[in-house]
């Protein structure tokens, strides 16, 4: 199985796209850090799961998709939603439970969805999006749309029965779906190494007769992007599904209620030194794609947009009580 | 064709309903174990592979979780799958997809998206299939907001309600009964014949006792009603729910007010069964004030379904027991 090399973008990527990916990474970081800040002050009404530290693993993968492609997301879905270009205002409003939120305040952090842009939704059930992903892929195949589906899940999902069933079905039907395992090493507190008996999950691909790919450094945006450009092309060409795994790390706890006793501060600090945003920033500067000032300006604008989203959310109305009794059935 | 009918079995009514809808809408397709060349484990898709091809009459691996998840994802993106669950007992493997995903998606997403899937479930006992292949699990699904649940009891109702279920933009749990696939009746041939979901039907009009039922037990209730009318002169009104969710409460309550006596019958286990919900609905409504006696229930006993045919029959409401309960209500016995 091919392993990715270090920070070597094989594709000629237009500068505009390179910088846009940087912006999205900044948005994810700034958004989640802001929410975390507000959680600590008791300003967020519900449960949240952060993507901080996993920015490259999310943005690099999703940036390789085309308009009209779809994703299914998991409970750590903030990063994927932002990478799918969700409106930050509406997403922040949703996390604050407001009427202007993406789900009118009925879904919250775990159910961020953006059907218009192809995000079939975060999912509160581990592995819950995998069936949906192959079904969405079946639609693309039967309607011959040329679109593909990326099914995002964490390492925690790989021992669910649905992993086996959906991967097999996708394989025998040659469905256009990328199964993307974002391995951040822990399912809440449980180290993945203690619950699988292979080194990495991608190695299981052979059981389904599909290619398994490995991105050893999921914090290296160009490496992630390169691999996904290759995989998107493979899947879109009608070759059937692939399983791909990237290694990354969540800086924060599983959720905001996680005290993090299962890992050492030293381990967390080591991973923080492998900050995907810093790494990508250095890459852009070293390859003369941007100056530090340009990138700092992108970050500053991103911070502004996040502050604006908070303002929007705070000023937005609460949902009406009647709305609790709406949207149960489609007409 | 408009008013034409034909005598056919429940099985053929199912095939006709699905085939008509698949001709009408190219987004409708059938998926499940053995639906293709085998024609369905109960013969409910015989001939469909030949007409529609293997893309739209889609055999699946034995993977209930993947089947249900795939159907939901396909439905969210524009297709309208019909899933042949085969034995309803196997739906246990589909529960996350139905309960946590299909039922809640639209609500969680603030009214965006829809999940038009029909899960066709071969329910009930009566074929010597024992405990893991004989259950009627409708009450699990009526408990979940966001799902529709239907259980028609005649070939014509099967056709009309299945067609409405396929056209519905929500997830519908459709119960068909293993013991009744061969049951015959007049079925309208008009391809536009449908029966709206949520509408009960008075299968018999009467003034002495109301019997509320649905699905498999309708046949026995009608036999019992006709026999007590003949032999004892008791006039029984039979309310056939056909749809459990949404529930036609008005039809139930109107009938109870009219007769003042009510018996509830289903083939699912008694405890936690759907007829308990109907009992509560009557008890908390103004129809309660019209009652001249207790609300009685007749359901399958709270034991797993046994294999031996005599034991199996013993745990299920029989025509004789239904008659006995009707007569008990009118103080004839």
Interface residues (C-beta under 8 A of the other chain):
Chain A: X70 X72 X101 X102 X103 X104 X105 X106 X107 X111 X113 X115 X116 X120 X121 X123 X124 X125 X128 X130 X131 X132 X133 X134 X135 X136 X137 X138 X139 X140 X142 X143 X161 X162 X165 X166 X168 X169 X172 X326 X327 X328 X329 X330 X331
Chain B: X29 X55 X60 X61 X63 X64 X65 X66 X67 X68 X69 X70 X71 X72 X73 X74 X75 X76 X77 X78 X79 X81 X96 X97 X100 X101 X105 X106 X107 X108 X109 X110 X111 X112 X113 X114 X116 X145 X146 X148 X169 X170
